Amino acid sequence: MERLATVAVSMPCGMIFCLTGILVNIIQAACFLIIWPVSKNTYRRIVGAVTDILLLHLTFLVDWWAGLEVRIHADLETLEVIGKEKALVMPNHTCDADVLMMWLLAERFNCLRGALMVMKKSSKYLPASLIYGWANWFNGAVFLDRNWAKDEGKLKSSFQELKDFPISFWLTIFVEGTRMTPDKLLAAQEFAISKGFPVPRNVLIPRTKGFVSAVQYMRSFVPAVYDVTVAVPKGHPIPSVKGFLRKQPSVVHFHIKRYAMNELPQSDEGIAQWCKDRFVAKDAMLDKFRANGTFDGKESRDLRIPPKKSLIAVILLTCIDSIGAILLIRRFSLLSNWKGISSLAFAVAFDAILMYTFIEYTKLPEQGKVQARNGQVVKLIH
């Protein structure tokens, strides 16, 4: 019953997203066929602008609909350049809404149309994410099979394609490779103990091959790596797509540390170890955050009032889509015969199925809680 209620609430939002997304995908595909062969930079600017419109719909869901509070912790030097340069972004993968929250962070720094990601290939084909998956592919996102033999060459070519990207961009890589769950944390802790590594408590052990490849192929034209640590204070729910749709408020803190790319090691092994060391530091930082409810020693920017750009975009999109739907219904007299009524019923049913599969695809399973004490792994079953 709870799932049906969530789907019912999300259907208007889903309908506007679907109509807008289909139009955006058509424009992107036309630009890919007509403009890309002539001018890649012109293609990227146009596609970036229309992709921005679609992503604003998603940031509206987080910002204005759900009312997520955003607090950013970074030094003044980082705050001055963030969003104005090309960067490789390395966050921890905390929940099912991390992708939305990284887009939200990009919007805060006026970098949404350049917010690219390394994503799993299935997001291009599943009904749950078909529209935004293809929208991101047209915009320059990198998609992986999660098979290094297949992905190595694909990563190299994708990273090199970004060399002449005409605007500032963030390429986000979730180097843990998967979202945090208690069972996955348990597996990571057992692996760490078996190898004599530091035992993680709040993060997973990073899979470094993709990150190493990104650094090696992009260090000549990307000046910085942003080490982003995402945390939610005690007493606030972990952000989720389902929670956003149900208008469940929460608070998220982003700690951002900028590293100049030329400061990173030169060797593959050195870069991999640097990445692992950053996650050990993240883990310790999250321990302190759990105790204190904030990050220490950094400039804090409380961004509770969201930008109005996404609100204006969604209002305009809702008006345009609604007028278009009314004109379509009148033009083909869809309410005057059973064939038309059946077509509209099919559209509503498709929207409901799409939203249901999207919610199910993104949600995390409920599992036992995991703790690590003195090198021993303990699992607590609910």
N, C-alpha and C positions, 0 to 999 in steps of 0.2 A: 504493500500500500504506500509506503514511504517513497519507494522508487517511482511509482506511478505519479505521485504528487510532484516529485522533483521534475519528472519529464513534462508534466502538464504546465508547470510554471515556466519551464525553459523553452517551450514551443514557440512563443512569439519571437523570442530572441533568436532561436534556431531558424525560423522562417526568414527573418531579415538577413541573417548571416548567410543562409543558403542562396537567396536571391542575389545578394551582393557578391558572394563568392563565385557563383557561376559566371556573372558578368565580368568580374575581375579575371577569372581564368580564361575566358574567351578573349579579352583584350590582351592578356599576356601571351596567349598562343598566337594571336594575329601578329603581335610585335615580334615574336620569336621567328615566325616564318618570313616576315616582310622586312623588318628593320635590322635584326641581328646580323644577317649576311652583309649588310651595307655599313653599319656603324654600331659597334658593340657599346660604346659609351652612350650614344643616344638611346639605344635599347634599354640599357641599365637605368638611365635616369627616368624614362617613362615607366618602366616596369616597377622601379622602386617607388614611384609616386602612387601607382594604383595598388601596390602591395601594402603601402602605408595605410591606405584607406581601409583595407580589410583588417589589418592588425589593430587599427584604432578601435574597431568593433570589439575585439577581444580585451584590449586594455580598458575599455569602457565597462565591460563586465566586471573586471577586478576593481577598478577605481570607483566608479560611480554607482554601480549596481550593488556590489558586495561591500563597498566602503573599506577596503583594505588600507590600513595605515602603514606608511612607508617611512623608515628612518635610515639614513645613510651615514656611515662613519668612514671618514677618509681624511688624509692630511690636506692642507690647503693647496699644495702643489698639484695633487691629483685632481682635486675638485676644479682647478683652473683649466686642465687640459682634457678631462674626460668628456667624450662625445665630440671632440675636435680633432681626433687623430685615429688612425687605424690601430686596432688592438686585438690581441688574442685574449679571450676571457675564459677563466678557469674557475667555475663555481663548484661547490659541493652539491650533490644531487639529493635533495631532502625529501621531496614529495611529488605527487602527480601533477602539481601545478607549477613546477619549476620553470617550464618553458614560458608560460604566461607571465611569471614574475620577472624573468629576464627581459621579456619584451616591455614590461612595465618599467623596469629600470632604465632601459634604453630610451623610452619615451621621456622619462624625467630629464634626460640629458640631450634631448632633441636629436636622437640617433636611431629612431625606430626604423626608418626605411633602409638603414644600413645594418640592421640587427640580423646577422646571418648565424646559422647554427650547423653543427654536425649532428645529423639525425639518422635514425634507423630507417632503412629502406621501406619497411612496411607502412610507414606513415604516408607514403604516396598512394597506397592502394586500398587501405582499409576504409570502409564507409565512414568510420568514426572520424577520420582526419583527412579525407580525400581532398577537400577544397583547400585547406590551408597547407597541406603537404605539397600539392602541385604549385600553389602560389609561392611557396618558399623555394621550390626547385627552380621555377622561372626567375626568381630573384637572386639566385646564386648560392643557396644552401647546399651543403654537402651531404649525400646520403650513403650509408654504409650497409653492407651485408652482414657485418660482424664476423667476417672471415678474412683474416689478414692476407691470405693468398690472393683474394679477389680485391680487397680494399686498398692494398698498398699503391698500386698503379693509379687507381681512381682518386685517391687522396692527392697524389703528386700532381696530377693534371688539374684537379679542382683547385688546389692551392695556387698553382701557377696562373690559373684563369683570373684570380683576384688581384694579380700584380698591377693591372691597369684599371682597377675599380675606380670610378670617377669621383666618389664621395667617401667620406670617413665611414668606416664600418667596424663592427665588432663581430668576430667569429667566435662563438661560444662552443666550447668542447666540455662535455660532462665526462671527465676522464675516469670516473668510477665505473662508467659503462652501463650503469643501471640505477634505478631509484632505490633509495634506502628502505629496507624492510627489516624487521627483527630477524627473520630467518637468514637474510643475506648478510646482516651484521654478524650473526652467529658463525656463518661459514667463513667470513673474513677473519674473525677472531681465531678460529681454529687453525686457519691457514697461517696466520701470523705467529701463533704459538709454535706450530710445527717447523717454521723457518727461522725462528728466533728474531722476528721483526717486532717493533713496538705494537702492542695490542690496541687496536682502535676501539673507541667507545661511542663515537658520534659520527664517524665517516667510514666509508669502505676503502679498501686498498686500491689505489689508482692503477688503471691499465694504461701504461705509458706509451705504447707504440704509436698511437695516433697523435698524441701530444708531441712526441719527439719529431715525428714527421712534419707536423705543422710548424714547429719552431725552425727546423732545418730548411724547409722550403720557403718560409715566409720571413725569415729574419732580415733579409735584404730590403724589404719594403714595408714591414710592420714594425714600428718602433717600440712597442710596449706589450707586456703581459699584465692583465689585471687579475690578481688573485682575489676572487670574490667569495666571502664566507657568508652564507645565508643562515639566519637563526630566528626562531620564534620564541618569545618569552614564555615562561611558565604561566599557566592560567589562560592561555589563548590557544584556540584550536589550530592544528596544523592546516595551512591553506590547502584547499582541494577544489577541483572543478565542481564537484557536487555541492560543496559548501558555498562557493561563489554563486551558483545558480539559486541556492536557497537563501541568499543575502545574509550569510553567516559572517559577521565581522571578525577580523583578526588583525594582528600586528606582525610585521616582518622587518627585521634589521638586516641591512647589507653592510658588511665591512669590506672596503675596497683598498687593496694595497697594490700600487703600481710598481712594476719592475721594468727597467729599461731592457730591451731585448739584447743589447750588446753586453749586458752584465751576466747573461746566462752562459753556462759552460758551452764549449764548442763540440765536444764529443757526444755521441748518442747516449753512451752510458752516463755521462755527467748530467745531461738534460733529464734523463729518466730518474736519476737519484735526486736531482733538484726538485722534480715534481713530487716524488715520494716525501721528501723533507717538508715541502709546503703542506702536505696533508697531515703529517705528524703535528705540524704547528697549528693547522686548522683544528685538529682534534683537541689540543690543549686549550686553544682559544675558546672553543665551544664549551669546554668544561667550566672555564671561568664565566662565560656568558650564562650558563645554567645557574651558577651560584649567585651572580650579581645582577642578572637581568639586562645587562648592557655590555658593550665592548669598551675596554679601557684605553685611555691615552690617545684617542683620535678625535678629530673635529667631528661634531655631530650635526647633521642637518635633518630637521624634522619636517617631512614633506606630507603633512596630513591633508592639505588641500590639493587635490589632483589638478592637472592641467585641464583647461576647458576644451582643448582641441578634440579629444575623443568624444566628449559630450555633444559638441556641435556637429561632429561628423555623423554620429549615430542618429541625431535628430533629423538631419538632412537626408540620410540614407533611408530612414523610416518613412519620411514623407515621399521620397522618390519611389521607393518600392511599393508603398501603399497606393499611390496614384497610378503607377504602372499596372498593379494587380487589378484595380478597379476598371481601368480602361480595357484591360485584356478580357475581364469577365463580361463587360458590356459589348465589346467588339464581337465576341464569339457566342454571346447569349448563354453563358455557362450555367446560369441559374434557371433557365427556362426549359431544360430537357434533362432526362435521366443520364444521358451520356456526359453532359457537362457537369452535372452534380457528381457523377462517379469520378470524373477527372479531378475535381476539387477534393473529394474525399480521399482519393489516392495521394494527392499532394500533401494533405494533412497527415495521413498515415505514414508516408515516407518521412516527413519531418519528425514525427514522433519516434519512428524507428531509428533515424539518424541520431537524435539526441540521446536515446536510450543506449545505443551502442557506443556513442562518444563518452557518456558517463561511465559505462562499464569498462571501456577500454582504458580509461585514464585512472580509475580508482585503484588504490592499493589494498591488498588483502589484509584482513585483520589477523594478526598472528601473536605469538607469545612475545613478551618483553625479554630483552637480553641484557645482561650485565656482565662486566668483566672485572674481576677482583684478584689482584696479586697473581696475574697470569692465568687464572682459572676462568673458564667461561661458564656462566650460569644462565639458564633459560627459565623464565617464569611464565607459566601458562595461565591465561585468563581463567 
